[in-house]
Every structure is written in C-alpha cells, then in structure tokens.
C-alpha cells in the first residue's frame, strides 16, 4: 500500500483509500474520478477530515457511506467538484432556442416546460429563462415553468440567491443587464441580482441524475450540458435514456459541443450541433 506525497500535517491518502473514494463517487453519482484527481482530492477533503476529527480517509469514507440522509455525500461532492459556468455559455444554443424552438411553444396554449439538468450556480437556467422571455410576448411569460437541478447543494444555494459579482456578468449585453438584472447598492455594491420576474420562473431542486426514475412530468426543452463528460459510456447511456423518457413529443435535448451521443442507443434526431429532438 502506498500513500500520495503529503505536506507536513496533512493526512495521507493510500491507494486503497483512493480506490474507495473513486468507487463511492462512481456508484452514488456516476462520476468517474481519474488518478490525476488524486492531489485535488487530498487538498479538497483534508479540511473536511480535520474539521470532522477524522484520523484517516478510511474513517471519513466510512462516515459518508453510513450516512443514509445523503447529506455527507453532498458535502463530499461539493468539496471535490468545480462549478465552472457562465451566462450564455455556448451561445449558439441560445440563438437556436430563440429562432427555432420558441415560436411553436408560444403558439401552443399551455405551459412551456424546461429542465436545466445540471444548473451549477445558476447562470445557465437564468440564461435560458431570459432567452425564452425575450423571444416570447410578455403576456406569455407566466407560462414558463423551469426546473433547474444539480447534485451540489453549494451550487444550488448560489443559484437560488441569484446574486453574482459584477465580473461574472461582464460579457452580458447591456440591454439584457438592464432588463433582467439589478445592481446592488450599499453593502451589495459590486454585485448584481437576477430580477424577480426571472427568478420566480425557476424552481431549483437537488437531483442526482443517476437516481432519477420519473419526475412525473415531461419537458419541451432539456439542457444537460457539460456534465456527461464526467460519465463513462454506461452512465451516459443511463442518463440519456432517462432524459429521453422525460422529453415531450417534439421536445429538444441540448448537450455541450464537447459531448456526443455517438455510441449511445436513443431515438432522438440530430437537429444541429449538440441539439437533438424527439419525434413529435
């Protein structure tokens, strides 16, 4: 048994303990951790071990495994995950949504149902809501129903608050900032907040994609971007099949441009780069 090189006072992570963490994260979340993540795992989890009084990674992993509430697993995932996102990321998708998808949805006399399946700190669902609202008549905004989910409770807390440093919105067009954000004053100077009309259209919920069987609803649009890159083919297939079941007839799935459905079994039609549609 070997241990990773450690700094003074740092708890060592053995190969066996690393394997246990990798297996735990894969089995519970579907995320594949490569050995290149070892130094990151040690650095990110060391504070949790010290704060919880654990003497070894084995003690800590045993604690997470026996916590049936899922809270400790969420804390672990929060610690090792990096929530990289931005407003209107891969903006071709938002252009496609506005030009090709919104009009038929707006013409239908029913709610417009959208799922942002890996929402991170909220920039993506906010971008989705703004795109839909700007492309629909204002009188129809109340029909927008969006579910935004993530496995990270830390990310969801930021998303639900809708408050961001000014630097985060530097690339957002001025008309969008004016219509959909408000600048903080006093103690909140240097920050912006997503306006109420956007925030109230979004329901944030903690969901683990590999644990979902049925959400008891279907969606016209599903964004599941920059998450499947962390899954192997087996988990990708499981997630894509689950999402396909939750697409309404004619519904659209958007994945990241760095991702692909090649090699996976599905009945979705390719519409544009990283855009697929279920038959109507």
Secondary structure as the mmCIF struct_conf table of DSSP 4:
data_model
#
loop_
_struct_conf.conf_type_id
_struct_conf.id
_struct_conf.beg_label_comp_id
_struct_conf.beg_label_asym_id
_struct_conf.beg_label_seq_id
_struct_conf.end_label_comp_id
_struct_conf.end_label_asym_id
_struct_conf.end_label_seq_id
STRN STRN1 UNK A 3 UNK A 3
TURN_TY1_P TURN_TY1_P1 UNK A 8 UNK A 9
HELX_LH_PP_P HELX_LH_PP_P1 UNK A 10 UNK A 12
STRN STRN2 UNK A 14 UNK A 14
HELX_RH_AL_P HELX_RH_AL_P1 UNK A 15 UNK A 29
HELX_LH_PP_P HELX_LH_PP_P2 UNK A 31 UNK A 34
HELX_RH_3T_P HELX_RH_3T_P1 UNK A 35 UNK A 37
HELX_RH_AL_P HELX_RH_AL_P2 UNK A 38 UNK A 52
TURN_TY1_P TURN_TY1_P2 UNK A 53 UNK A 53
BEND BEND1 UNK A 55 UNK A 56
HELX_RH_AL_P HELX_RH_AL_P3 UNK A 57 UNK A 65
TURN_TY1_P TURN_TY1_P3 UNK A 66 UNK A 66
TURN_TY1_P TURN_TY1_P4 UNK A 68 UNK A 69
BEND BEND2 UNK A 70 UNK A 70
HELX_RH_AL_P HELX_RH_AL_P4 UNK A 71 UNK A 80
TURN_TY1_P TURN_TY1_P5 UNK A 87 UNK A 88
BEND BEND3 UNK A 89 UNK A 90
TURN_TY1_P TURN_TY1_P6 UNK A 91 UNK A 91
HELX_RH_AL_P HELX_RH_AL_P5 UNK A 92 UNK A 96
HELX_RH_PI_P HELX_RH_PI_P1 UNK A 97 UNK A 101
HELX_RH_AL_P HELX_RH_AL_P6 UNK A 102 UNK A 107
BEND BEND4 UNK A 108 UNK A 110
STRN STRN3 UNK A 112 UNK A 116
TURN_TY1_P TURN_TY1_P7 UNK A 117 UNK A 118
TURN_TY1_P TURN_TY1_P8 UNK A 120 UNK A 122
HELX_RH_AL_P HELX_RH_AL_P7 UNK A 123 UNK A 135
BEND BEND5 UNK A 136 UNK A 136
HELX_RH_3T_P HELX_RH_3T_P2 UNK A 138 UNK A 143
STRN STRN4 UNK A 144 UNK A 150
BEND BEND6 UNK A 151 UNK A 151
HELX_RH_AL_P HELX_RH_AL_P8 UNK A 153 UNK A 161
TURN_TY1_P TURN_TY1_P9 UNK A 162 UNK A 162
STRN STRN5 UNK A 163 UNK A 165
HELX_RH_3T_P HELX_RH_3T_P3 UNK A 166 UNK A 169
TURN_TY1_P TURN_TY1_P10 UNK A 170 UNK A 171
BEND BEND7 UNK A 172 UNK A 172
HELX_RH_AL_P HELX_RH_AL_P9 UNK A 174 UNK A 180
STRN STRN6 UNK A 181 UNK A 183
HELX_RH_3T_P HELX_RH_3T_P4 UNK A 186 UNK A 188
TURN_TY1_P TURN_TY1_P11 UNK A 189 UNK A 190
STRN STRN7 UNK A 191 UNK A 194
HELX_RH_AL_P HELX_RH_AL_P10 UNK A 196 UNK A 199
TURN_TY1_P TURN_TY1_P12 UNK A 200 UNK A 201
STRN STRN8 UNK A 202 UNK A 206
HELX_RH_3T_P HELX_RH_3T_P5 UNK A 209 UNK A 211
BEND BEND8 UNK A 213 UNK A 213
BEND BEND9 UNK A 216 UNK A 216
STRN STRN9 UNK A 219 UNK A 223
BEND BEND10 UNK A 226 UNK A 227
HELX_RH_3T_P HELX_RH_3T_P6 UNK A 228 UNK A 230
BEND BEND11 UNK A 231 UNK A 231
HELX_RH_AL_P HELX_RH_AL_P11 UNK A 233 UNK A 245
TURN_TY1_P TURN_TY1_P13 UNK A 246 UNK A 246
STRN STRN10 UNK A 247 UNK A 254
TURN_TY1_P TURN_TY1_P14 UNK A 257 UNK A 258
TURN_TY1_P TURN_TY1_P15 UNK A 262 UNK A 263
HELX_LH_PP_P HELX_LH_PP_P3 UNK A 268 UNK A 268
STRN STRN11 UNK A 269 UNK A 272
TURN_TY1_P TURN_TY1_P16 UNK A 273 UNK A 274
STRN STRN12 UNK A 275 UNK A 277
#
